[in-house]
Amino acid sequence: MEELVSRIMAASGLDDATARKAIGIILAFLQKEGPPAEIGQLMAALPGAQELADNADGGKGGLMGMVGGMMGGGGGVMALGGQLMAAGLSMGQIQSVSKEMFAVGREKAGEDTMGAIVGAIPGLGQFV
């Protein structure tokens, strides 16, 4: 997990606490929305991932989350973006964090696992 946090901090300019919060928010979202088998493989490949996901803010992400909620369900990727913005990330930082997380995911869990996760969550591909 330390490698992932360091890489995200370098790619996005976030501090340690904000990087960990962003990772947790994304992992919690993936657990909720993604295919269970592949998410399990990803979580197992990233020691400490479950702890970050469990500690993620369960808020709906302010205005973006409300808009996503109006669209039905949990709002999907739009609600995730709202949660990350509420945590203090800019759109550029969200893209940097997402790209780096999925790069590390591909290295640790494999291309097939990450491809299945991206393919199963509508709209996620635009961020990774």
N, CA, C and O atoms as a GROMACS GRO file, in nm:
protein
  512
    1MET      N    1   0.082  -0.119   0.000
    1MET     CA    2   0.000   0.000   0.000
    1MET      C    3   0.087   0.126   0.000
    1MET      O    4   0.051   0.227  -0.060
    2GLU      N    5   0.201   0.118   0.068
    2GLU     CA    6   0.288   0.237   0.074
    2GLU      C    7   0.335   0.277  -0.066
    2GLU      O    8   0.345   0.396  -0.097
    3GLU      N    9   0.364   0.179  -0.150
    3GLU     CA   10   0.405   0.209  -0.287
    3GLU      C   11   0.293   0.282  -0.362
    3GLU      O   12   0.318   0.381  -0.431
    4LEU      N   13   0.170   0.234  -0.348
    4LEU     CA   14   0.056   0.298  -0.414
    4LEU      C   15   0.038   0.440  -0.363
    4LEU      O   16   0.020   0.532  -0.442
    5VAL      N   17   0.043   0.460  -0.233
    5VAL     CA   18   0.026   0.594  -0.176
    5VAL      C   19   0.135   0.688  -0.228
    5VAL      O   20   0.107   0.801  -0.267
    6SER      N   21   0.259   0.641  -0.229
    6SER     CA   22   0.370   0.723  -0.277
    6SER      C   23   0.354   0.761  -0.424
    6SER      O   24   0.376   0.875  -0.462
    7ARG      N   25   0.314   0.664  -0.504
    7ARG     CA   26   0.296   0.692  -0.646
    7ARG      C   27   0.182   0.790  -0.670
    7ARG      O   28   0.191   0.876  -0.757
    8ILE      N   29   0.075   0.778  -0.592
    8ILE     CA   30  -0.038   0.869  -0.608
    8ILE      C   31   0.001   1.010  -0.563
    8ILE      O   32  -0.036   1.108  -0.626
    9MET      N   33   0.076   1.019  -0.454
    9MET     CA   34   0.122   1.149  -0.408
    9MET      C   35   0.209   1.215  -0.515
    9MET      O   36   0.195   1.335  -0.542
   10ALA      N   37   0.299   1.138  -0.576
   10ALA     CA   38   0.388   1.192  -0.679
   10ALA      C   39   0.310   1.234  -0.804
   10ALA      O   40   0.340   1.338  -0.864
   11ALA      N   41   0.212   1.155  -0.843
   11ALA     CA   42   0.136   1.183  -0.965
   11ALA      C   43   0.038   1.299  -0.950
   11ALA      O   44   0.012   1.372  -1.046
   12SER      N   45  -0.016   1.315  -0.829
   12SER     CA   46  -0.126   1.411  -0.811
   12SER      C   47  -0.090   1.533  -0.727
   12SER      O   48  -0.161   1.634  -0.731
   13GLY      N   49   0.019   1.526  -0.652
   13GLY     CA   50   0.054   1.636  -0.563
   13GLY      C   51  -0.023   1.636  -0.432
   13GLY      O   52  -0.014   1.732  -0.355
   14LEU      N   53  -0.099   1.530  -0.405
   14LEU     CA   54  -0.176   1.521  -0.281
   14LEU      C   55  -0.084   1.490  -0.164
   14LEU      O   56   0.022   1.431  -0.181
   15ASP      N   57  -0.127   1.531  -0.043
   15ASP     CA   58  -0.054   1.490   0.077
   15ASP      C   59  -0.094   1.347   0.113
   15ASP      O   60  -0.187   1.291   0.056
   16ASP      N   61  -0.020   1.289   0.209
   16ASP     CA   62  -0.040   1.149   0.245
   16ASP      C   63  -0.184   1.119   0.288
   16ASP      O   64  -0.245   1.023   0.241
   17ALA      N   65  -0.238   1.201   0.377
   17ALA     CA   66  -0.372   1.176   0.430
   17ALA      C   67  -0.478   1.184   0.320
   17ALA      O   68  -0.569   1.101   0.316
   18THR      N   69  -0.467   1.283   0.231
   18THR     CA   70  -0.565   1.299   0.124
   18THR      C   71  -0.551   1.187   0.022
   18THR      O   72  -0.651   1.138  -0.031
   19ALA      N   73  -0.428   1.146  -0.007
   19ALA     CA   74  -0.406   1.035  -0.100
   19ALA      C   75  -0.470   0.908  -0.045
   19ALA      O   76  -0.536   0.835  -0.119
   20ARG      N   77  -0.451   0.881   0.083
   20ARG     CA   78  -0.510   0.761   0.145
   20ARG      C   79  -0.662   0.768   0.143
   20ARG      O   80  -0.729   0.668   0.118
   21LYS      N   81  -0.717   0.886   0.169
   21LYS     CA   82  -0.862   0.903   0.168
   21LYS      C   83  -0.916   0.877   0.027
   21LYS      O   84  -1.016   0.808   0.010
   22ALA      N   85  -0.849   0.934  -0.075
   22ALA     CA   86  -0.893   0.915  -0.214
   22ALA      C   87  -0.887   0.767  -0.253
   22ALA      O   88  -0.980   0.716  -0.315
   23ILE      N   89  -0.778   0.700  -0.216
   23ILE     CA   90  -0.766   0.557  -0.246
   23ILE      C   91  -0.880   0.481  -0.180
   23ILE      O   92  -0.943   0.395  -0.243
   24GLY      N   93  -0.907   0.512  -0.054
   24GLY     CA   94  -1.015   0.443   0.018
   24GLY      C   95  -1.151   0.465  -0.046
   24GLY      O   96  -1.230   0.371  -0.058
   25ILE      N   97  -1.178   0.589  -0.088
   25ILE     CA   98  -1.306   0.620  -0.154
   25ILE      C   99  -1.320   0.538  -0.283
   25ILE      O  100  -1.426   0.481  -0.310
   26ILE      N  101  -1.213   0.534  -0.362
   26ILE     CA  102  -1.219   0.460  -0.489
   26ILE      C  103  -1.235   0.310  -0.463
   26ILE      O  104  -1.315   0.244  -0.529
   27LEU      N  105  -1.160   0.257  -0.368
   27LEU     CA  106  -1.171   0.114  -0.338
   27LEU      C  107  -1.310   0.078  -0.287
   27LEU      O  108  -1.366  -0.025  -0.325
   28ALA      N  109  -1.366   0.162  -0.200
   28ALA     CA  110  -1.502   0.137  -0.149
   28ALA      C  111  -1.603   0.139  -0.263
   28ALA      O  112  -1.695   0.057  -0.267
   29PHE      N  113  -1.586   0.233  -0.356
   29PHE     CA  114  -1.674   0.240  -0.473
   29PHE      C  115  -1.661   0.113  -0.557
   29PHE      O  116  -1.761   0.055  -0.599
   30LEU      N  117  -1.537   0.070  -0.582
   30LEU     CA  118  -1.516  -0.050  -0.663
   30LEU      C  119  -1.578  -0.172  -0.596
   30LEU      O  120  -1.635  -0.257  -0.664
   31GLN      N  121  -1.567  -0.181  -0.464
   31GLN     CA  122  -1.628  -0.294  -0.393
   31GLN      C  123  -1.779  -0.294  -0.409
   31GLN      O  124  -1.841  -0.400  -0.420
   32LYS      N  125  -1.838  -0.176  -0.410
   32LYS     CA  126  -1.983  -0.165  -0.421
   32LYS      C  127  -2.032  -0.193  -0.563
   32LYS      O  128  -2.135  -0.258  -0.582
   33GLU      N  129  -1.957  -0.145  -0.663
   33GLU     CA  130  -2.005  -0.146  -0.801
   33GLU      C  131  -1.943  -0.254  -0.890
   33GLU      O  132  -2.001  -0.292  -0.991
   34GLY      N  133  -1.827  -0.305  -0.852
   34GLY     CA  134  -1.752  -0.394  -0.940
   34GLY      C  135  -1.786  -0.541  -0.924
   34GLY      O  136  -1.860  -0.579  -0.834
   35PRO      N  137  -1.733  -0.623  -1.013
   35PRO     CA  138  -1.755  -0.769  -1.007
   35PRO      C  139  -1.681  -0.826  -0.885
   35PRO      O  140  -1.560  -0.806  -0.871
   36PRO      N  141  -1.752  -0.898  -0.798
   36PRO     CA  142  -1.692  -0.944  -0.671
   36PRO      C  143  -1.563  -1.025  -0.684
   36PRO      O  144  -1.470  -1.003  -0.606
   37ALA      N  145  -1.555  -1.116  -0.779
   37ALA     CA  146  -1.436  -1.200  -0.791
   37ALA      C  147  -1.312  -1.116  -0.822
   37ALA      O  148  -1.208  -1.132  -0.760
   38GLU      N  149  -1.326  -1.027  -0.919
   38GLU     CA  150  -1.212  -0.944  -0.959
   38GLU      C  151  -1.177  -0.841  -0.852
   38GLU      O  152  -1.059  -0.813  -0.831
   39ILE      N  153  -1.277  -0.786  -0.786
   39ILE     CA  154  -1.250  -0.692  -0.677
   39ILE      C  155  -1.176  -0.764  -0.565
   39ILE      O  156  -1.085  -0.708  -0.505
   40GLY      N  157  -1.214  -0.886  -0.537
   40GLY     CA  158  -1.144  -0.966  -0.437
   40GLY      C  159  -0.997  -0.987  -0.473
   40GLY      O  160  -0.910  -0.981  -0.387
   41GLN      N  161  -0.971  -1.012  -0.601
   41GLN     CA  162  -0.834  -1.029  -0.647
   41GLN      C  163  -0.755  -0.899  -0.631
   41GLN      O  164  -0.639  -0.902  -0.588
   42LEU      N  165  -0.817  -0.786  -0.665
   42LEU     CA  166  -0.751  -0.657  -0.653
   42LEU      C  167  -0.720  -0.627  -0.506
   42LEU      O  168  -0.609  -0.587  -0.472
   43MET      N  169  -0.818  -0.647  -0.420
   43MET     CA  170  -0.799  -0.617  -0.278
   43MET      C  171  -0.690  -0.706  -0.218
   43MET      O  172  -0.610  -0.660  -0.136
   44ALA      N  173  -0.686  -0.832  -0.259
   44ALA     CA  174  -0.583  -0.925  -0.208
   44ALA      C  175  -0.444  -0.885  -0.257
   44ALA      O  176  -0.344  -0.908  -0.188
   45ALA      N  177  -0.437  -0.825  -0.375
   45ALA     CA  178  -0.309  -0.785  -0.433
   45ALA      C  179  -0.255  -0.656  -0.372
   45ALA      O  180  -0.138  -0.622  -0.392
   46LEU      N  181  -0.338  -0.584  -0.298
   46LEU     CA  182  -0.299  -0.456  -0.237
   46LEU      C  183  -0.314  -0.465  -0.085
   46LEU      O  184  -0.417  -0.424  -0.031
   47PRO      N  185  -0.212  -0.516  -0.016
   47PRO     CA  186  -0.223  -0.525   0.130
   47PRO      C  187  -0.256  -0.390   0.192
   47PRO      O  188  -0.194  -0.288   0.159
   48GLY      N  189  -0.353  -0.389   0.282
   48GLY     CA  190  -0.398  -0.265   0.345
   48GLY      C  191  -0.515  -0.200   0.273
   48GLY      O  192  -0.571  -0.102   0.323
   49ALA      N  193  -0.552  -0.253   0.157
   49ALA     CA  194  -0.661  -0.193   0.079
   49ALA      C  195  -0.794  -0.199   0.152
   49ALA      O  196  -0.870  -0.102   0.150
   50GLN      N  197  -0.822  -0.312   0.216
   50GLN     CA  198  -0.952  -0.326   0.283
   50GLN      C  199  -0.967  -0.224   0.396
   50GLN      O  200  -1.075  -0.169   0.416
   51GLU      N  201  -0.859  -0.200   0.468
   51GLU     CA  202  -0.864  -0.102   0.577
   51GLU      C  203  -0.895   0.038   0.524
   51GLU      O  204  -0.977   0.109   0.581
   52LEU      N  205  -0.831   0.076   0.413
   52LEU     CA  206  -0.859   0.207   0.355
   52LEU      C  207  -1.003   0.215   0.305
   52LEU      O  208  -1.070   0.317   0.324
   53ALA      N  209  -1.050   0.109   0.241
   53ALA     CA  210  -1.189   0.108   0.191
   53ALA      C  211  -1.287   0.118   0.307
   53ALA      O  212  -1.388   0.188   0.298
   54ASP      N  213  -1.258   0.046   0.416
   54ASP     CA  214  -1.347   0.048   0.531
   54ASP      C  215  -1.353   0.185   0.598
   54ASP      O  216  -1.454   0.221   0.658
   55ASN      N  217  -1.244   0.261   0.588
   55ASN     CA  218  -1.238   0.393   0.651
   55ASN      C  219  -1.280   0.506   0.559
   55ASN      O  220  -1.278   0.623   0.598
   56ALA      N  221  -1.319   0.473   0.436
   56ALA     CA  222  -1.358   0.577   0.341
   56ALA      C  223  -1.485   0.647   0.387
   56ALA      O  224  -1.573   0.587   0.448
   57ASP      N  225  -1.492   0.774   0.356
   57ASP     CA  226  -1.610   0.854   0.388
   57ASP      C  227  -1.729   0.801   0.309
   57ASP      O  228  -1.722   0.792   0.187
   58GLY      N  229  -1.835   0.766   0.377
   58GLY     CA  230  -1.953   0.713   0.310
   58GLY      C  231  -2.049   0.819   0.262
   58GLY      O  232  -2.162   0.789   0.224
   59GLY      N  233  -2.006   0.946   0.264
   59GLY     CA  234  -2.093   1.055   0.222
   59GLY      C  235  -2.128   1.047   0.074
   59GLY      O  236  -2.065   0.973  -0.001
   60LYS      N  237  -2.227   1.120   0.034
   60LYS     CA  238  -2.273   1.114  -0.105
   60LYS      C  239  -2.203   1.214  -0.196
   60LYS      O  240  -2.230   1.218  -0.316
   61GLY      N  241  -2.112   1.296  -0.140
   61GLY     CA  242  -2.032   1.380  -0.228
   61GLY      C  243  -2.098   1.509  -0.269
   61GLY      O  244  -2.076   1.555  -0.381
   62GLY      N  245  -2.176   1.569  -0.185
   62GLY     CA  246  -2.230   1.701  -0.212
   62GLY      C  247  -2.317   1.707  -0.336
   62GLY      O  248  -2.394   1.615  -0.364
   63LEU      N  249  -2.304   1.815  -0.411
   63LEU     CA  250  -2.388   1.841  -0.527
   63LEU      C  251  -2.376   1.732  -0.633
   63LEU      O  252  -2.476   1.686  -0.687
   64MET      N  253  -2.252   1.690  -0.663
   64MET     CA  254  -2.234   1.588  -0.766
   64MET      C  255  -2.303   1.457  -0.724
   64MET      O  256  -2.363   1.389  -0.806
   65GLY      N  257  -2.294   1.424  -0.598
   65GLY     CA  258  -2.360   1.304  -0.549
   65GLY      C  259  -2.510   1.316  -0.557
   65GLY      O  260  -2.580   1.220  -0.589
   66MET      N  261  -2.561   1.436  -0.528
   66MET     CA  262  -2.706   1.458  -0.536
   66MET      C  263  -2.752   1.443  -0.681
   66MET      O  264  -2.855   1.380  -0.707
   67VAL      N  265  -2.677   1.502  -0.774
   67VAL     CA  266  -2.712   1.490  -0.916
   67VAL      C  267  -2.708   1.342  -0.956
   67VAL      O  268  -2.798   1.294  -1.024
   68GLY      N  269  -2.603   1.272  -0.914
   68GLY     CA  270  -2.592   1.130  -0.946
   68GLY      C  271  -2.707   1.051  -0.886
   68GLY      O  272  -2.759   0.960  -0.951
   69GLY      N  273  -2.748   1.085  -0.764
   69GLY     CA  274  -2.859   1.018  -0.699
   69GLY      C  275  -2.989   1.037  -0.774
   69GLY      O  276  -3.073   0.947  -0.780
   70MET      N  277  -3.005   1.156  -0.833
   70MET     CA  278  -3.126   1.184  -0.911
   70MET      C  279  -3.130   1.100  -1.039
   70MET      O  280  -3.237   1.075  -1.095
   71MET      N  281  -3.010   1.057  -1.083
   71MET     CA  282  -3.004   0.978  -1.206
   71MET      C  283  -3.036   0.833  -1.180
   71MET      O  284  -3.041   0.752  -1.273
   72GLY      N  285  -3.058   0.798  -1.054
   72GLY     CA  286  -3.094   0.660  -1.021
   72GLY      C  287  -2.978   0.588  -0.958
   72GLY      O  288  -2.862   0.612  -0.992
   73GLY      N  289  -3.008   0.501  -0.868
   73GLY     CA  290  -2.905   0.421  -0.801
   73GLY      C  291  -2.813   0.508  -0.718
   73GLY      O  292  -2.854   0.613  -0.667
   74GLY      N  293  -2.691   0.464  -0.704
   74GLY     CA  294  -2.594   0.537  -0.625
   74GLY      C  295  -2.526   0.647  -0.702
   74GLY      O  296  -2.441   0.717  -0.646
   75GLY      N  297  -2.559   0.665  -0.829
   75GLY     CA  298  -2.499   0.770  -0.908
   75GLY      C  299  -2.375   0.728  -0.983
   75GLY      O  300  -2.324   0.803  -1.066
   76GLY      N  301  -2.326   0.608  -0.955
   76GLY     CA  302  -2.213   0.553  -1.029
   76GLY      C  303  -2.090   0.641  -1.024
   76GLY      O  304  -2.056   0.696  -0.920
   77VAL      N  305  -2.023   0.652  -1.138
   77VAL     CA  306  -1.897   0.723  -1.148
   77VAL      C  307  -1.915   0.871  -1.113
   77VAL      O  308  -1.824   0.932  -1.057
   78MET      N  309  -2.030   0.929  -1.145
   78MET     CA  310  -2.053   1.069  -1.112
   78MET      C  311  -2.054   1.089  -0.960
   78MET      O  312  -1.997   1.186  -0.910
   79ALA      N  313  -2.116   0.999  -0.888
   79ALA     CA  314  -2.117   1.008  -0.742
   79ALA      C  315  -1.976   0.989  -0.687
   79ALA      O  316  -1.938   1.055  -0.590
   80LEU      N  317  -1.898   0.900  -0.747
   80LEU     CA  318  -1.759   0.881  -0.705
   80LEU      C  319  -1.682   1.012  -0.723
   80LEU      O  320  -1.608   1.053  -0.633
   81GLY      N  321  -1.699   1.075  -0.837
   81GLY     CA  322  -1.633   1.204  -0.861
   81GLY      C  323  -1.673   1.307  -0.756
   81GLY      O  324  -1.589   1.383  -0.709
   82GLY      N  325  -1.800   1.309  -0.721
   82GLY     CA  326  -1.848   1.401  -0.618
   82GLY      C  327  -1.784   1.374  -0.484
   82GLY      O  328  -1.749   1.468  -0.412
   83GLN      N  329  -1.770   1.248  -0.449
   83GLN     CA  330  -1.705   1.212  -0.322
   83GLN      C  331  -1.558   1.256  -0.321
   83GLN      O  332  -1.509   1.307  -0.220
   84LEU      N  333  -1.491   1.236  -0.432
   84LEU     CA  334  -1.351   1.275  -0.440
   84LEU      C  335  -1.335   1.427  -0.436
   84LEU      O  336  -1.242   1.478  -0.374
   85MET      N  337  -1.425   1.499  -0.501
   85MET     CA  338  -1.421   1.645  -0.494
   85MET      C  339  -1.448   1.693  -0.352
   85MET      O  340  -1.385   1.788  -0.304
   86ALA      N  341  -1.542   1.627  -0.285
   86ALA     CA  342  -1.572   1.663  -0.146
   86ALA      C  343  -1.452   1.638  -0.056
   86ALA      O  344  -1.437   1.702   0.048
   87ALA      N  345  -1.366   1.543  -0.095
   87ALA     CA  346  -1.245   1.514  -0.018
   87ALA      C  347  -1.133   1.613  -0.050
   87ALA      O  348  -1.025   1.607   0.010
   88GLY      N  349  -1.158   1.705  -0.145
   88GLY     CA  350  -1.061   1.810  -0.176
   88GLY      C  351  -0.983   1.792  -0.304
   88GLY      O  352  -0.888   1.867  -0.328
   89LEU      N  353  -1.020   1.696  -0.388
   89LEU     CA  354  -0.948   1.674  -0.512
   89LEU      C  355  -1.007   1.757  -0.626
   89LEU      O  356  -1.128   1.775  -0.634
   90SER      N  357  -0.920   1.806  -0.714
   90SER     CA  358  -0.964   1.872  -0.836
   90SER      C  359  -0.990   1.764  -0.941
   90SER      O  360  -0.956   1.648  -0.921
   91MET      N  361  -1.050   1.803  -1.054
   91MET     CA  362  -1.073   1.706  -1.162
   91MET      C  363  -0.941   1.648  -1.211
   91MET      O  364  -0.932   1.528  -1.237
   92GLY      N  365  -0.839   1.733  -1.225
   92GLY     CA  366  -0.708   1.685  -1.269
   92GLY      C  367  -0.649   1.584  -1.171
   92GLY      O  368  -0.591   1.484  -1.212
   93GLN      N  369  -0.665   1.611  -1.042
   93GLN     CA  370  -0.614   1.517  -0.941
   93GLN      C  371  -0.692   1.386  -0.944
   93GLN      O  372  -0.635   1.279  -0.927
   94ILE      N  373  -0.823   1.395  -0.964
   94ILE     CA  374  -0.904   1.274  -0.973
   94ILE      C  375  -0.853   1.186  -1.087
   94ILE      O  376  -0.839   1.065  -1.072
   95GLN      N  377  -0.826   1.248  -1.201
   95GLN     CA  378  -0.777   1.170  -1.316
   95GLN      C  379  -0.638   1.112  -1.287
   95GLN      O  380  -0.612   0.997  -1.322
   96SER      N  381  -0.550   1.190  -1.225
   96SER     CA  382  -0.416   1.141  -1.191
   96SER      C  383  -0.424   1.023  -1.094
   96SER      O  384  -0.356   0.922  -1.113
   97VAL      N  385  -0.506   1.038  -0.990
   97VAL     CA  386  -0.521   0.932  -0.890
   97VAL      C  387  -0.578   0.806  -0.956
   97VAL      O  388  -0.528   0.696  -0.933
   98SER      N  389  -0.682   0.822  -1.036
   98SER     CA  390  -0.746   0.707  -1.100
   98SER      C  391  -0.649   0.634  -1.192
   98SER      O  392  -0.638   0.512  -1.186
   99LYS      N  393  -0.578   0.708  -1.276
   99LYS     CA  394  -0.484   0.646  -1.369
   99LYS      C  395  -0.374   0.572  -1.294
   99LYS      O  396  -0.337   0.461  -1.332
  100GLU      N  397  -0.322   0.633  -1.189
  100GLU     CA  398  -0.214   0.569  -1.114
  100GLU      C  399  -0.264   0.446  -1.038
  100GLU      O  400  -0.196   0.344  -1.033
  101MET      N  401  -0.384   0.457  -0.980
  101MET     CA  402  -0.440   0.341  -0.909
  101MET      C  403  -0.459   0.223  -1.002
  101MET      O  404  -0.427   0.109  -0.967
  102PHE      N  405  -0.510   0.249  -1.120
  102PHE     CA  406  -0.534   0.139  -1.213
  102PHE      C  407  -0.404   0.086  -1.273
  102PHE      O  408  -0.396  -0.032  -1.307
  103ALA      N  409  -0.303   0.172  -1.286
  103ALA     CA  410  -0.171   0.124  -1.331
  103ALA      C  411  -0.113   0.028  -1.227
  103ALA      O  412  -0.062  -0.078  -1.262
  104VAL      N  413  -0.120   0.066  -1.100
  104VAL     CA  414  -0.071  -0.021  -0.994
  104VAL      C  415  -0.156  -0.148  -0.988
  104VAL      O  416  -0.103  -0.257  -0.968
  105GLY      N  417  -0.287  -0.135  -1.004
  105GLY     CA  418  -0.375  -0.251  -1.006
  105GLY      C  419  -0.337  -0.350  -1.116
  105GLY      O  420  -0.338  -0.471  -1.094
  106ARG      N  421  -0.304  -0.297  -1.234
  106ARG     CA  422  -0.263  -0.385  -1.344
  106ARG      C  423  -0.132  -0.456  -1.310
  106ARG      O  424  -0.116  -0.575  -1.340
  107GLU      N  425  -0.039  -0.384  -1.245
  107GLU     CA  426   0.089  -0.444  -1.208
  107GLU      C  427   0.071  -0.554  -1.102
  107GLU      O  428   0.136  -0.658  -1.108
  108LYS      N  429  -0.017  -0.529  -1.005
  108LYS     CA  430  -0.031  -0.620  -0.891
  108LYS      C  431  -0.135  -0.729  -0.912
  108LYS      O  432  -0.113  -0.844  -0.873
  109ALA      N  433  -0.248  -0.696  -0.973
  109ALA     CA  434  -0.358  -0.792  -0.988
  109ALA      C  435  -0.370  -0.846  -1.130
  109ALA      O  436  -0.436  -0.948  -1.153
  110GLY      N  437  -0.308  -0.779  -1.226
  110GLY     CA  438  -0.311  -0.826  -1.364
  110GLY      C  439  -0.406  -0.747  -1.453
  110GLY      O  440  -0.505  -0.690  -1.408
  111GLU      N  441  -0.373  -0.747  -1.580
  111GLU     CA  442  -0.450  -0.675  -1.682
  111GLU      C  443  -0.592  -0.730  -1.695
  111GLU      O  444  -0.687  -0.654  -1.708
  112ASP      N  445  -0.606  -0.863  -1.691
  112ASP     CA  446  -0.739  -0.924  -1.706
  112ASP      C  447  -0.832  -0.883  -1.593
  112ASP      O  448  -0.949  -0.853  -1.615
  113THR      N  449  -0.780  -0.882  -1.471
  113THR     CA  450  -0.861  -0.844  -1.355
  113THR      C  451  -0.908  -0.700  -1.367
  113THR      O  452  -1.025  -0.670  -1.349
  114MET      N  453  -0.814  -0.611  -1.398
  114MET     CA  454  -0.849  -0.469  -1.406
  114MET      C  455  -0.940  -0.442  -1.526
  114MET      O  456  -1.030  -0.358  -1.518
  115GLY      N  457  -0.917  -0.511  -1.637
  115GLY     CA  458  -1.003  -0.495  -1.753
  115GLY      C  459  -1.146  -0.536  -1.723
  115GLY      O  460  -1.240  -0.470  -1.768
  116ALA      N  461  -1.164  -0.643  -1.646
  116ALA     CA  462  -1.298  -0.689  -1.609
  116ALA      C  463  -1.366  -0.587  -1.518
  116ALA      O  464  -1.487  -0.564  -1.529
  117ILE      N  465  -1.290  -0.526  -1.429
  117ILE     CA  466  -1.347  -0.425  -1.339
  117ILE      C  467  -1.391  -0.303  -1.419
  117ILE      O  468  -1.503  -0.254  -1.402
  118VAL      N  469  -1.304  -0.252  -1.506
  118VAL     CA  470  -1.338  -0.135  -1.587
  118VAL      C  471  -1.457  -0.164  -1.676
  118VAL      O  472  -1.546  -0.079  -1.691
  119GLY      N  473  -1.460  -0.283  -1.735
  119GLY     CA  474  -1.570  -0.320  -1.825
  119GLY      C  475  -1.704  -0.336  -1.755
  119GLY      O  476  -1.809  -0.322  -1.817
  120ALA      N  477  -1.700  -0.366  -1.625
  120ALA     CA  478  -1.825  -0.391  -1.551
  120ALA      C  479  -1.889  -0.265  -1.494
  120ALA      O  480  -2.005  -0.268  -1.453
  121ILE      N  481  -1.814  -0.155  -1.490
  121ILE     CA  482  -1.866  -0.033  -1.427
  121ILE      C  483  -1.881   0.074  -1.534
  121ILE      O  484  -1.781   0.127  -1.583
  122PRO      N  485  -2.006   0.107  -1.571
  122PRO     CA  486  -2.030   0.206  -1.676
  122PRO      C  487  -1.963   0.340  -1.645
  122PRO      O  488  -1.976   0.394  -1.535
  123GLY      N  489  -1.891   0.393  -1.743
  123GLY     CA  490  -1.828   0.524  -1.733
  123GLY      C  491  -1.691   0.524  -1.670
  123GLY      O  492  -1.621   0.625  -1.676
  124LEU      N  493  -1.649   0.414  -1.610
  124LEU     CA  494  -1.520   0.411  -1.541
  124LEU      C  495  -1.404   0.424  -1.638
  124LEU      O  496  -1.301   0.483  -1.604
  125GLY      N  497  -1.419   0.371  -1.757
  125GLY     CA  498  -1.312   0.374  -1.855
  125GLY      C  499  -1.260   0.514  -1.888
  125GLY      O  500  -1.143   0.528  -1.926
  126GLN      N  501  -1.343   0.616  -1.875
  126GLN     CA  502  -1.299   0.751  -1.908
  126GLN      C  503  -1.200   0.806  -1.806
  126GLN      O  504  -1.131   0.904  -1.834
  127PHE      N  505  -1.192   0.745  -1.689
  127PHE     CA  506  -1.101   0.792  -1.585
  127PHE      C  507  -0.972   0.714  -1.578
  127PHE      O  508  -0.878   0.758  -1.512
  128VAL      N  509  -0.966   0.600  -1.642
  128VAL     CA  510  -0.847   0.516  -1.631
  128VAL      C  511  -0.784   0.497  -1.766
  128VAL      O  512  -0.682   0.429  -1.778
   0.00000   0.00000   0.00000
